[in-house]
């Protein structure tokens, strides 16, 4: 399936589309939701999450156990790489907890989410929840989705034309710089969580801050107690850079390069989620590496659906979208990166033209 340029009117969801009732009554999403519910795909999977969380905790323990066992050696950089992968898996578990895929009640999900997010990888659960909730409500909306707000990168030609500072400096070549910039994402997560503690809207600021500092103090103490300063800094750099790249490789295929919205465009819920999301084809290994988020369309339609059900839901959602004439975009993993990078290059054109003028 060919994706049109993001700024093309043909890719922008119509504000009036998709609200008509069809056979069975209700909105398009309501009819789809009934099919999903009848298939039993919204039921909890306690056995799956017990095994998955147990495995992630075991890998986390194994990684730090190897660190303390090896001691002062450059082989610690291999442990740093292993822990970067494990940190990504911990973050994915925190994501599922935040969406109440594991527990039906909010309280246990929040407790476990802060343990995995704040303590496990140093990512503020409260900050991330606020940001991610706004993303799910308005995916790829240039004014309302924080994930496409112009910062270092620009996501549309309008943003490129209005860019300044760092975004204007690198925007013309942002596609080339995208993966190198991901090496900073791990450090950015720590910094963003700490900055959010100053926000009056942050709930449980003392708890959030205490847990974040517990993670930072624990990691830095371990590194500088076991390793000399040079090796400790090398371990930290390898671990956080690879962690950032891994997270970016998980999330970049999901929406980057898909249609964006601006202003008061208000498509119905189903189209708002489907038209802005991209699925990534693959087998069980892809599901494991990307935490099920390769089924991004289904995840956005049913955020509380347990991850192991997303693959089965994909068949129902894809067939339903074909029935009602809603484009459903799915591609391979490498192609998804190519589409995202091609989009970044395309929207940076105004900055390149401005430099030549």
C-alpha positions in Angstrom: 0.0 0.0 0.0 1.4 3.4 -1.0 1.3 6.1 1.6 0.6 9.6 0.3 2.7 12.6 1.6 1.4 13.5 5.1 0.5 17.0 4.1 -1.6 15.8 1.1 -5.3 16.6 1.6 -6.0 13.0 0.4 -4.5 11.7 3.6 -6.3 13.9 6.0 -9.3 12.3 7.7 -12.6 14.1 6.9 -14.3 15.7 9.9 -17.6 14.2 8.8 -16.5 10.7 7.8 -17.6 7.5 9.5 -20.5 8.6 11.7 -23.3 7.0 9.8 -24.9 3.9 11.3 -24.9 0.6 9.5 -26.4 -2.8 9.9 -26.7 -3.6 13.6 -26.8 0.0 14.6 -24.3 2.2 16.4 -21.0 3.8 15.2 -18.4 2.0 13.1 -16.3 1.5 16.2 -19.2 0.2 18.2 -19.9 -2.5 15.7 -16.2 -3.4 15.6 -16.0 -3.4 19.4 -18.9 -6.0 19.5 -17.0 -8.3 17.3 -13.8 -8.0 19.4 -15.8 -8.6 22.6 -17.6 -11.6 21.2 -14.2 -13.1 20.2 -13.1 -12.8 23.9 -10.1 -10.6 23.0 -10.6 -8.1 25.9 -10.4 -10.7 28.6 -7.4 -10.5 30.9 -4.4 -12.9 30.5 -3.0 -13.3 34.0 -1.0 -16.4 33.1 0.7 -14.7 30.2 1.6 -11.6 32.2 2.8 -13.6 35.2 5.2 -15.5 32.9 6.3 -12.3 31.0 6.9 -10.2 34.1 8.7 -13.1 35.8 11.0 -13.5 32.7 11.7 -9.8 32.6 12.5 -9.6 36.3 14.7 -12.7 35.9 16.6 -11.1 33.0 17.0 -7.8 35.0 18.4 -9.8 37.9 20.6 -11.9 35.7 22.0 -8.7 34.0 23.0 -7.0 37.2 24.2 -10.3 38.7 26.6 -10.6 35.7 27.7 -7.0 36.3 28.7 -7.6 39.9 30.2 -11.0 39.1 32.5 -9.8 36.2 33.9 -6.8 38.1 36.6 -4.6 36.6 36.7 -5.7 32.9 35.9 -4.3 29.5 33.5 -7.2 29.1 31.1 -5.1 31.1 30.2 -3.3 27.9 28.5 -6.6 26.7 26.5 -6.5 30.0 25.6 -2.8 29.3 24.3 -3.9 25.9 22.3 -6.8 27.4 20.8 -4.5 30.0 19.8 -2.0 27.3 17.6 -4.7 25.8 16.3 -5.6 29.2 15.5 -2.0 30.1 13.5 -1.8 26.9 11.5 -4.8 27.9 11.0 -3.3 31.4 9.6 -0.2 29.7 7.3 -2.2 27.6 5.9 -3.9 30.7 5.4 -0.5 32.3 3.5 0.5 29.1 1.1 -2.4 29.4 0.6 -1.7 33.1 -0.2 1.9 32.4 -2.9 0.8 29.9 -4.5 -1.5 32.5 -3.8 -4.6 30.3 -2.5 -6.5 33.3 -4.8 -5.4 36.2 -8.4 -4.3 35.8 -8.1 -1.9 38.8 -6.0 1.2 38.5 -4.2 1.1 41.9 -2.1 -2.1 41.4 -1.3 -1.0 37.9 0.1 2.3 39.1 2.1 0.6 41.9 3.7 -1.9 39.5 4.1 0.8 36.8 6.1 3.0 39.1 8.3 0.1 40.2 9.0 -0.9 36.6 9.2 2.6 35.2 10.7 4.8 37.9 12.8 2.3 39.8 13.5 -0.2 37.0 14.6 2.2 34.2 14.5 5.7 35.7 11.5 6.8 33.6 8.8 8.8 35.4 5.6 6.9 35.3 3.5 10.0 36.0 5.1 12.1 33.4 4.9 9.4 30.8 1.3 8.6 31.6 0.2 12.2 31.0 2.1 12.4 27.7 1.0 9.1 26.4 -2.6 9.6 27.3 -2.7 12.8 25.3 -1.0 10.9 22.4 -3.7 8.2 22.4 -6.5 10.8 22.6 -5.2 12.8 19.6 -2.7 10.7 17.6 -0.6 12.7 15.1 -2.5 15.9 15.8 0.1 18.6 15.5 -1.4 20.8 18.2 -2.5 18.1 20.7 -0.2 15.1 20.4 3.0 15.8 22.3 4.7 13.1 20.2 4.6 15.2 17.1 5.2 18.6 18.7 8.1 20.4 17.0 11.2 20.2 19.2 14.4 18.9 17.8 12.6 17.3 14.9 9.8 18.7 12.7 6.9 16.4 11.6 5.2 18.5 8.9 6.1 21.1 6.3 4.1 23.7 8.3 6.3 23.0 11.3 9.4 23.2 9.1 8.4 26.6 7.8 7.9 27.9 11.4 11.0 26.2 12.8 13.7 27.9 14.8 16.6 27.0 17.0 17.9 23.4 16.8 15.0 22.2 14.7 15.8 24.8 12.0 19.5 23.9 12.3 19.1 20.2 11.7 15.7 19.9 10.1 16.9 19.8 6.6 18.9 16.7 7.3 16.8 15.2 10.1 16.2 11.9 8.3 20.0 11.3 8.2 20.3 12.3 11.9 17.3 10.4 13.2 19.0 7.2 14.4 22.1 9.0 15.7 19.7 11.2 17.7 18.0 8.2 19.2 21.2 7.5 21.2 20.2 10.5 23.3 16.7 9.3 24.0 17.6 7.3 27.1 19.2 10.3 28.7 16.2 12.5 27.6 13.8 10.2 29.4 15.6 10.7 32.7 15.9 14.5 32.2 12.2 14.9 31.1 11.0 13.0 34.2 13.1 15.1 36.5 11.9 18.3 34.8 8.3 17.2 35.2 8.7 17.2 38.9 8.5 21.0 38.8 5.1 20.9 37.1 2.2 21.7 39.5 0.1 19.2 37.5 2.4 16.3 38.3 0.6 13.9 40.8 2.5 12.3 43.6 5.6 14.4 43.0 7.4 13.4 46.1 6.9 9.7 45.4 7.8 10.1 41.7 11.0 12.0 42.6 12.0 9.6 45.4 11.7 6.6 43.1 13.6 8.3 40.2 16.4 9.3 42.6 16.5 5.8 44.0 17.1 4.4 40.4 19.8 7.0 39.6 21.5 6.6 42.9 21.5 2.8 42.7 22.8 2.6 39.1 25.5 5.3 39.6 26.6 3.8 42.9 26.9 0.3 41.4 28.9 1.6 38.4 31.4 3.7 40.3 31.8 1.2 43.1 32.6 -1.7 40.8 34.3 0.0 37.9 37.0 2.7 37.6 35.6 6.1 36.3 36.5 5.6 32.7 34.8 2.1 32.4 31.9 3.3 34.5 31.2 6.2 32.1 31.7 3.9 29.1 29.2 1.4 30.5 26.7 4.2 31.1 27.1 5.6 27.6 26.7 2.2 25.9 23.8 1.2 28.0 21.8 4.4 27.7 22.6 5.0 24.0 21.5 1.5 23.0 18.5 1.8 25.3 17.5 4.9 23.5 18.0 3.4 20.0 15.9 0.3 21.1 13.0 2.4 22.3 13.1 4.5 19.1 13.1 1.4 17.0 10.0 0.2 18.9 8.0 3.4 18.6 9.2 5.0 15.3 7.3 2.6 13.0 4.0 3.2 14.8 3.0 6.7 13.6 5.9 8.5 12.0 5.1 9.2 8.3 1.4 8.6 8.7 -1.2 11.3 8.2 -1.3 14.2 10.6 -4.1 16.5 11.6 -4.3 20.2 12.6 -6.9 22.6 14.0 -10.4 21.3 14.7 -10.4 18.4 12.3 -12.6 15.8 14.1 -12.8 12.4 12.4 -14.7 9.7 14.3 -12.8 7.6 16.8 -12.1 4.6 14.6 -10.7 6.7 11.7 -8.8 8.9 14.1 -6.9 5.8 15.3 -6.6 3.7 12.1 -5.6 6.4 9.6 -2.8 7.7 11.8 -1.3 4.3 12.7 0.9 1.7 10.9 1.1 -2.0 11.6 4.4 -3.9 11.2 4.2 -7.5 9.9 6.2 -10.2 11.6 6.1 -13.3 13.6 6.3 -14.1 17.3 9.9 -12.7 17.5 8.7 -9.4 16.2 5.9 -9.4 18.7 8.4 -10.0 21.5 11.0 -7.5 20.4 8.4 -4.7 19.8 6.2 -5.7 22.8 3.1 -6.2 20.6 3.2 -2.6 19.5 3.8 -3.7 15.9 0.0 -4.2 16.0 -0.4 -0.5 16.6 -3.8 -0.1 14.9 -5.4 -2.6 17.2 -3.6 -1.2 20.2 -4.9 2.3 19.5 -8.4 1.0 19.0 -8.4 -1.1 22.2 -5.6 0.2 24.5 -6.5 -2.1 27.4 -6.4 -5.3 25.2 -3.7 -7.7 26.5 -0.7 -7.8 24.2 -1.1 -11.5 23.3 -4.6 -10.9 21.8 -3.5 -8.1 19.4 -2.4 -10.6 16.7 -5.8 -12.3 16.7 -7.6 -8.9 16.8 -5.6 -7.8 13.7 -7.5 -10.2 11.5 -10.9 -9.0 12.7 -9.9 -5.3 12.4 -8.3 -5.6 9.0 -11.4 -7.4 7.6 -13.7 -4.8 9.2 -11.8 -1.9 7.8 -12.0 -3.4 4.3 -15.8 -3.8 4.8 -16.3 -0.1 5.6 -13.7 1.2 3.2 -11.1 2.5 5.7 -7.5 2.2 4.6 -5.5 -0.1 6.8 -1.7 0.3 6.5 0.6 -2.6 7.2 4.2 -3.1 6.1 7.4 -4.9 7.0 9.7 -3.6 9.7 12.5 -2.3 7.4 9.9 -0.7 5.1 8.3 1.0 8.1 11.6 2.7 8.9 12.1 3.7 5.3 8.6 5.3 5.2 9.3 7.2 8.5 12.7 8.4 7.2 11.3 9.4 3.8 8.7 11.4 5.6 11.2 13.2 7.7 13.3 14.1 4.7 10.2 15.3 2.7 8.9 17.6 5.4 12.4 19.1 5.9 12.3 20.5 2.4 11.3 24.0 3.3 14.3 24.3 5.6 16.6 23.1 2.8 15.1 25.5 0.3 15.5 28.4 2.8 19.2 27.7 3.1 19.7 27.7 -0.6 17.8 31.0 -1.1 
